[in-house]
Amino acid sequence: MEALHRNMMDSSATARRPIAQLDDAAANRIAAGEVVERPASAVKELLENALDAGATRIDIAYSEGGKTLISVDDNGHGIPAEELPLALSRHATSKIDGSDLLNIHSFGFRGEALPSLGAVARLTITSRAEGAAEAATLTVEAGQHSPIRPAARSEGTRVEVAGLFRATPARLKFLRTDRAEAQAIADTVKRLAMTAPEVGITLRDVTADTKGRTVFRADPQIGPEAMKARLTAILGRDFTENAIRIEAEREGIRLTGFAALPTYSRGAAVAQFLFVNGRPVRDKLLTGALRAAYSDFLSRDRHPAAALFLDCPAERVDVNVHPAKAEVRFRDPGLARGLIVSGLKHALANAGHRASTTVSNAALGAFQPERPIAPVYQMERSPSLATARPGFAEDPGWAGGHVEHGASFEDGSPEPDEKLSLPLGTARAQLHENYIVAQTETGIVLVDQHAAHERLVYETLKTRMGENGVPRQALLIPDIVELEANDLARVLSEAEALARAGLVIEAFGPGALCVRETPAILGTCDSTALVRDIADELADLGNTQTLMDRIEAVLSRMACHGSVRSGRRMNAEEMNALLRDMEATPHSGQCNHGRPTYISLSLADIERLFGRT
């Protein structure tokens, strides 16, 4: 039977069939598979149409994860009644005239979304154009149009999609659960809401048992802080409080947005939002650049959080790469990547020793104060007592560890009070030979001396390497590395950049190159494996960071071994010198692996722990 089945399949596959033109309905159903992959794709297309229509208010509703109902209602400029049938025709659009496919300033331009939806679902459009006497409605199901009818509507357009994929029931089997599809819809709406802070957007779940629950609501924001307010509404206050503003520009390309501090990292790349000319994209080049910018601050299992907006002339980026329009192609990808890497690194350096507030919040959450059974009488705190003995724990036997007698000078006089106003305050004690307790005007700071000094040494080593270049060691016998022609061309094109990083290569006949010098800091390295890793990275991303990553990894290990070790007792001068160096060194708020180097607790937080508020 199996042999008979194979013969039948072979004969049907090899038998010639005449070429025939597919009807419009079949063509639309096939094309819908590219444009509308799932309910979230339909929501994306309809929401983008509403934004292109100049809407300032958009209401979105769905039922059963969008499988039975999707509706998008806006107050945009609307569609004239006589143009409704044309709006449902393939490749009919008001966004472009077709003369210049690179000068695109709208979300939509292909004219495929509405006819694709009409081919796989029951689609109803009700719209009233600006200045029109009345609204009109039109329904299409399985490609068949109903007559245009008058409708009651004040302004804008309402698009309703019922029974998605009812014309292609096999597609329904590939959809996930209602909850998963609903989550995908919410993610899509939030991503697009970031691009238009001036537009109010509401998302509701109208499934029977939810009673019209509001899933997401973003009020319109106006003013210079509109984007920050919108990101706060979507990503939460923790993100914006622990993010730094990004503003950079190079050769006509502008980068704006917010990027979180390294200590506010995530376990997966779920908080990375990238936009090109306002369009949400999932671009490997841009995500690689974001990762490279944080490579010096995060371990491989941590991921940065950021919302970055790249704006460039429309003719310098091609958005017509895929029907879903989630991919873009830059005319100069190296320029775009370099702007992201340099812009983020510069902004992170300007953040200085700052660490995320979530670190302190987590520390406070770890405390479990005892709750008194009955109210306890508390004396009011005396200001004189608070300042008379700033290093109150002067008993060397005080539980906790080594105490530096109030962090006093050698003559026994206390530290000047003006040091309390410095960001990290003045040292008061050392606990367990590793943790420095410092007092500030508003609270206390707990410093991990090993992690902090490790970052200081690392930054010093990097600065010296940048000033003096990467030392190289010549190979007694040069290594010959064989590569495919394309890989060889890519690596040789980066020979000058690799030489600055300490790797000297040159062509060695067809299909091979010669490695004459390697970075001395790497010691004895496998130059063949290194070159092939660089070739793979160039093929994948168009650039390479492999060599510098390896060099910086060695510097990081050197910094770890050359820093103040846990278990070493430090005197007051040493502790305060470490605090001052941290204040003056970029990135000192986190160690080389992205962990915090200090925790800051406000006096108000501490008093809440003891029930004093």
Number of C-alpha atoms within 10 A of each C-alpha: 6 7 8 9 10 11 12 11 11 11 11 11 10 8 7 8 8 5 6 6 7 9 8 14 17 13 14 23 23 15 19 23 17 15 20 24 15 22 23 23 18 24 25 19 19 25 27 17 23 27 23 18 19 15 22 17 20 21 18 25 23 25 21 19 26 27 24 18 21 26 24 22 24 25 22 24 19 23 21 16 21 10 9 18 17 13 19 26 19 18 14 18 17 11 17 17 10 12 7 9 15 15 16 20 16 16 20 22 23 18 18 24 29 26 27 28 30 29 29 29 26 23 27 21 24 26 32 27 20 16 10 15 9 17 23 23 22 21 23 23 20 22 24 11 15 13 10 16 12 15 14 12 15 15 21 24 28 24 23 21 29 23 17 26 26 18 18 16 12 10 15 14 8 10 15 12 12 14 12 12 19 22 15 18 23 17 15 17 21 21 21 19 23 26 20 18 23 20 21 17 24 20 23 20 23 20 17 9 10 12 10 15 13 14 14 17 16 21 15 17 17 13 9 8 10 15 19 19 22 25 23 15 17 18 17 12 14 14 25 20 15 19 22 19 17 20 16 17 15 13 9 9 15 19 22 18 21 25 25 23 28 30 25 23 21 15 11 12 15 11 17 17 20 21 24 23 20 18 24 22 20 17 15 13 20 23 19 16 23 24 20 22 22 20 21 20 22 21 13 11 10 21 22 25 25 25 22 25 24 21 19 19 14 16 15 16 20 17 26 17 11 11 18 18 19 16 18 20 14 17 12 10 16 14 13 22 23 17 20 28 18 15 20 27 18 16 18 25 14 14 19 16 22 24 24 24 19 16 18 20 14 11 13 16 10 9 9 8 10 9 10 8 6 6 7 8 6 8 6 7 8 9 8 8 10 11 11 10 12 16 22 14 16 17 13 12 10 11 11 12 15 21 27 23 20 23 27 19 14 10 6 10 10 16 19 10 14 11 17 19 13 15 18 27 23 31 32 27 29 28 20 15 19 21 22 27 23 24 24 22 17 14 17 22 23 21 26 19 25 22 26 27 24 26 27 23 20 24 20 15 17 17 12 11 14 11 9 9 13 21 15 20 18 14 12 8 9 14 16 17 19 18 18 11 11 11 21 20 16 18 26 16 11 16 16 14 13 21 16 14 20 23 25 20 24 14 17 13 9 11 15 17 23 18 21 19 21 25 24 16 17 18 11 11 12 11 19 17 11 15 23 17 16 22 25 18 18 18 15 13 18 14 22 21 16 18 19 16 14 15 18 20 16 16 22 23 13 15 22 20 13 14 18 19 16 14 13 13 19 19 18 24 15 13 25 22 13 18 23 17 16 24 18 12 18 20 29 28 28 25 27 29 19 22 20 23 26 28 23 23 21 14 14 12 16 15 11 12 17 11 14 11 9
